[in-house]
Amino acid sequence: MAAGGRTYATLAAKAEVDPKSVERWVNLGRTTRRTTAMLAAGALGEDVHALWPALRQARSARAISPELMALYDQRADVPVSVIPDMLAQAREHIDVLVYAAVCLHEAYTRLNDLLRERAAEGRTVRTAIGDADSENVRQRGREERFGHGIESRCRLALMHYRPLVGVSGIEIRTHGTTLYNSLYRADDQMLVNAHVWGVNAYGAPVWHLRRHDSGRVFDTYAQSFDAVWATATPVREE
């Protein structure tokens, strides 16, 4: 006001308010209505948010993703039946991306039979497990303080899946990528097991997603699977 030669009265006239209102803005730090503030800022040649920071509208927080069906604190909290039930309902695709996840075969001994049945009915089954000899698998063991245990579990996982090698509609591959999340997909549903530095996968969070037209999370993970799959090496029949 001083730089522009404005008084309470002259600014009040421009802002279409009483001079006492302007006095309260200056001396008491009062915030006025946005329309009035815009008039006053225009008269002064100043940015309205510089004069009244409280009028700056924060971006509204986005509502929770419509694709999120459930969030589990850790993989150990996921009911044992969730993954086999998802796979059993698949009509087109079954994709699994892990380092080992031997918990699947340990918790559901009919897993291979289920995958054979799905493939026989025309489903495409793709499973990518960790290459036990890759540096990224070894590094994960060091990060999770699991040592060579992760390498052993990758080999055990391959033993579990090997009977499926050569089955029509099923392909098993090994990969050596940095695994940021384990993925379990059945058509438009997916479980994403986050990987947390220093924490074994069973103690890390899991979110259950369902593809939704207005969301992009599911497709982001689906594309990630495809990218890893393209680098993975097919397991051949012995």
C-alpha positions in Angstrom: 0.0 0.0 0.0 2.8 2.4 0.9 4.7 1.7 -2.3 1.6 2.3 -4.4 0.5 5.3 -2.5 -2.7 3.6 -1.3 -4.6 4.5 1.9 -7.1 2.4 3.7 -9.9 4.5 2.0 -8.5 4.3 -1.5 -7.9 0.5 -1.4 -11.3 0.0 0.3 -12.9 1.8 -2.7 -11.2 -0.5 -5.1 -12.0 -3.6 -3.2 -15.6 -2.5 -2.5 -15.3 -2.8 1.2 -15.3 -0.5 4.3 -12.0 1.1 5.1 -12.1 -0.5 8.5 -12.0 -3.9 6.8 -8.7 -2.9 5.1 -7.4 -1.7 8.4 -8.1 -5.2 9.9 -6.3 -6.9 7.0 -3.2 -4.8 7.7 -3.1 -4.6 11.5 -4.8 -7.9 12.5 -3.8 -10.1 9.6 -7.4 -10.9 8.7 -8.1 -13.0 5.6 -11.0 -11.8 3.4 -13.1 -13.5 0.9 -11.5 -14.6 -2.3 -13.5 -12.3 -4.5 -12.6 -9.3 -2.4 -9.0 -10.4 -2.1 -8.7 -10.6 -5.9 -10.0 -7.0 -6.2 -7.5 -5.8 -3.6 -4.6 -7.7 -5.1 -5.4 -6.3 -8.6 -5.5 -2.8 -7.3 -2.1 -3.3 -5.6 -0.6 -5.2 -8.5 0.3 -8.1 -6.2 -0.3 -11.8 -6.2 -3.3 -12.6 -4.1 -1.6 -15.6 -2.5 1.4 -13.5 -1.5 -1.0 -11.2 0.3 -3.2 -13.9 1.8 -1.4 -17.3 1.8 -4.4 -18.9 3.5 -6.3 -18.5 0.3 -4.0 -20.9 -1.5 -6.1 -24.0 -2.2 -4.2 -27.2 -1.5 -4.8 -29.9 -4.1 -7.5 -32.2 -2.8 -6.3 -35.6 -1.7 -7.1 -38.2 -4.2 -9.6 -40.8 -3.0 -8.3 -44.3 -2.4 -7.8 -46.2 -5.6 -11.0 -48.0 -6.8 -8.6 -50.9 -7.7 -7.7 -51.6 -4.1 -9.8 -54.5 -2.7 -7.8 -55.2 0.4 -4.6 -54.3 2.1 -2.8 -56.8 4.4 -0.1 -55.7 6.8 2.0 -58.6 5.8 1.9 -61.6 3.5 1.5 -63.9 6.5 -2.0 -62.3 7.1 -3.3 -63.3 3.6 -5.8 -66.1 4.1 -4.3 -69.4 2.7 -7.3 -69.8 0.3 -7.0 -66.4 -1.4 -4.4 -67.3 -4.1 -5.7 -70.8 -5.0 -9.2 -69.4 -5.2 -8.0 -66.6 -7.5 -6.2 -69.0 -9.8 -9.2 -71.4 -9.8 -11.4 -68.5 -11.1 -9.1 -67.5 -13.9 -10.6 -67.5 -17.3 -7.7 -66.3 -19.4 -4.4 -65.5 -17.7 -2.4 -66.7 -14.7 0.9 -64.9 -14.1 3.3 -65.4 -11.1 6.4 -63.4 -10.6 8.5 -64.3 -7.6 12.0 -65.2 -6.5 10.8 -68.4 -4.8 7.5 -68.2 -3.0 7.7 -71.9 -2.0 4.9 -71.0 0.4 2.5 -71.6 -2.5 3.3 -75.2 -2.8 3.7 -75.7 0.9 0.3 -74.2 1.7 -1.5 -75.7 -1.3 -0.2 -79.1 -2.3 -2.5 -79.3 -5.3 -1.1 -76.2 -6.9 0.5 -78.0 -9.9 -2.7 -79.9 -10.5 -4.7 -76.7 -10.5 -2.4 -75.1 -13.0 -2.6 -78.1 -15.2 -6.3 -78.0 -15.1 -6.4 -74.3 -15.9 -4.0 -74.8 -18.8 -6.1 -77.7 -20.1 -9.1 -75.5 -20.2 -7.3 -72.9 -22.3 -5.8 -70.6 -19.7 -2.3 -69.2 -20.3 0.0 -69.9 -17.3 3.3 -68.0 -17.0 5.5 -68.4 -13.9 8.8 -66.6 -13.5 11.0 -67.6 -10.5 14.4 -66.3 -9.5 17.6 -67.6 -11.0 19.5 -68.9 -8.0 22.8 -68.0 -9.6 22.0 -64.4 -10.3 23.6 -61.6 -8.4 20.3 -60.0 -7.7 19.0 -63.1 -5.9 22.2 -63.2 -3.8 21.9 -59.5 -3.0 18.3 -60.0 -1.9 19.5 -62.7 0.5 22.0 -60.3 2.0 19.4 -57.5 2.2 16.9 -59.7 4.0 19.6 -61.2 6.2 18.6 -64.6 4.8 22.0 -65.4 3.3 22.1 -68.3 0.9 18.7 -69.4 2.1 17.0 -67.4 -0.7 19.2 -69.2 -3.3 18.2 -72.6 -1.9 14.5 -71.6 -2.0 14.8 -70.5 -5.6 16.2 -74.0 -6.4 13.4 -75.6 -4.4 10.8 -73.5 -6.2 12.2 -74.8 -9.5 11.9 -78.3 -8.3 8.3 -77.7 -7.4 7.5 -76.2 -10.9 9.6 -78.5 -13.0 6.9 -81.2 -13.4 5.0 -78.5 -15.3 7.7 -77.9 -17.8 6.5 -78.9 -21.2 2.8 -78.9 -20.3 0.8 -77.2 -23.1 -0.3 -73.8 -22.0 2.2 -73.5 -19.2 5.6 -71.9 -19.4 8.2 -71.6 -16.6 11.1 -69.2 -16.8 13.8 -68.0 -14.5 14.8 -64.3 -14.2 17.6 -62.4 -12.6 16.0 -59.0 -12.3 15.8 -56.9 -9.1 12.4 -58.0 -7.8 10.6 -55.0 -6.3 7.3 -56.8 -5.8 6.1 -60.4 -6.1 3.1 -60.6 -8.3 0.3 -63.1 -8.4 -2.2 -62.4 -11.2 -5.4 -64.2 -12.3 -7.1 -62.2 -15.1 -8.2 -58.9 -13.6 -7.2 -59.6 -10.0 -3.7 -59.4 -8.6 -1.9 -59.7 -5.3 1.2 -57.5 -5.0 3.6 -58.5 -2.2 5.9 -55.5 -1.6 9.6 -56.0 -1.0 11.0 -54.0 1.9 14.7 -53.7 2.4 15.8 -55.9 5.4 12.4 -57.6 5.7 11.6 -61.1 4.4 8.7 -61.1 1.9 6.3 -62.9 4.4 6.6 -59.9 6.7 6.0 -57.2 4.0 2.6 -55.7 3.0 0.3 -57.1 0.3 -2.4 -55.3 -1.6 -5.1 -57.1 -3.4 -6.0 -55.3 -6.7 -8.8 -55.6 -9.2 -8.5 -53.8 -12.5 -10.9 -50.9 -12.9 -11.5 -48.6 -15.9 -10.7 -45.5 -13.9 -7.5 -46.9 -12.3 -3.9 -47.4 -13.6 -2.3 -49.3 -10.7 -3.2 -52.8 -11.9 -1.9 -52.1 -15.4 1.3 -50.7 -14.1 2.1 -54.0 -12.3 0.9 -56.1 -15.3 3.3 -54.2 -17.6 6.1 -54.8 -15.1 5.4 -58.5 -15.2 5.6 -58.4 -19.0 8.9 -56.5 -18.9 10.5 -59.1 -16.6 9.0 -62.0 -18.6 10.7 -60.6 -21.7 14.1 -60.9 -20.0 13.5 -64.3 -18.4 15.0 -67.6 -19.6 12.7 -70.5 -20.4 13.2 -73.7 -18.4 13.7 -76.6 -20.7 12.7 -80.2 -20.2 15.4 -82.4 -18.8 
